[in-house]
Every structure is written in C-alpha cells, then in structure tokens.
Amino acid sequence: MKRRRSREYALQLLFQLELSESELTGAVLDKFWEPLNEDEEVKSFTLDLVKSTLSHIDELDEIIQKCAKHWSLERMAAIDRNILREATYELHFRKDIPAQVSINEAIEVAKKFSTQESASFINGILDKISRNKKSGK
C-alpha cells in the first residue's frame, strides 16, 4: 500500500505542477508534505516518480499520443493525462515493476481520483502502450 500512496501523491504533485505551471522545488515539496505524516520510503518513491516523469515528459507524451486514438493530450482530463504519464514512465523505464502492476495501479488511482469511465480509458491506452513496448513499436 505504500507504493499506491506514493503513486497517489505523485499524481497530486504532477497535477498541481501542471495546473499552476510551476516547477518542482524544495518549497513546493515542503508545502505539499507539511500536512501529511508520511515516512521516508513513501516520500522517496513519490519524489522519484515525479522527478522521473517530469524529466521524460516529452517522450511520455509522444508515447501516449501514439496510443490514444482520436484523443489529443489537450482534450484529456488533466488527472487522466497525469495518471497516464506516470504509469507510462513506469512501463518504459522501471524494469523492477511488472507492467501489469503499473497498469492495475493506474486504474485504481483513476477510480479514486477520476471516474469509472476514465479507469477504462486509461486501461485501454496503457494496455496498448504495454503491447507496443513488448513488440518493439
């Protein structure tokens, strides 16, 4: 459950940074963590997900766009777009996390923070991303 919480926090930070058009700074992190009583393991995994997702964001957006038929990134809900970015980062760059775990976690996060329809939408796109990666596309 610690990694799920980290993924939820990563989504919240990515969403906040995108909507406020701000950078990830120590002050932003301090303010984010201030009301939360989390251990270092959760904070560390969260920070890794956020920093890594942001550092690969252009590549991640390109991968997502190729698999999101008839949907531009701009048309997607900001929550869904950021869930997809974080999960796509895991699928493409985290060899220690099985693809099915990343997809299932993204679906559960979507159910909590978005809509049931979004969970299905995210599942479809991530499944295609995962299949494309396996086939080398």
Residue, then its C-alpha position, 0 to 999 in steps of 0.5 A: m500500500k505504500r507504493r499506491r500512496s506514493r503513486e497517489y501523491a505523485l499524481q497530486l504533485l504532477f497535477q498541481l505542477e501542471l495546473s499552476e505551471s510551476e516547477l518542482t522545488g524544495a518549497v513546493l515539496d515542503k508545502f505539499w508534505e507539511p500536512l501529511n505524516e508520511d515516512e521516508e520510503v513513501k516520500s522517496f518513491t513519490l519524489d522519484l516518480v515525479k522527478s522521473t516523469l517530469s524529466h521524460i515528459d516529452e517522450l511520455d507524451e509522444i508515447i501516449q499520443k501514439c496510443a490514444k486514438h482520436w484523443s489529443l493530450e489537450r482534450m484529456a482530463a488533466i488527472d487522466r493525462n497525469i495518471l497516464r504519464e506516470a504509469t507510462y514512465e513506469l512501463h518504459f523505464r522501471k524494469d523492477i515493476p511488472a507492467q501489469v502492476s503499473i497498469n492495475e495501479a493506474i486504474e485504481v488511482a483513476k477510480k479514486f481520483s477520476t471516474q469509472e469511465s476514465a479507469s477504462f480509458i486509461n486501461g485501454i491506452l496503457d494496455k496498448i502502450s504495454r503491447n507496443k513496448k513488448s513488440g518493439k513499436 
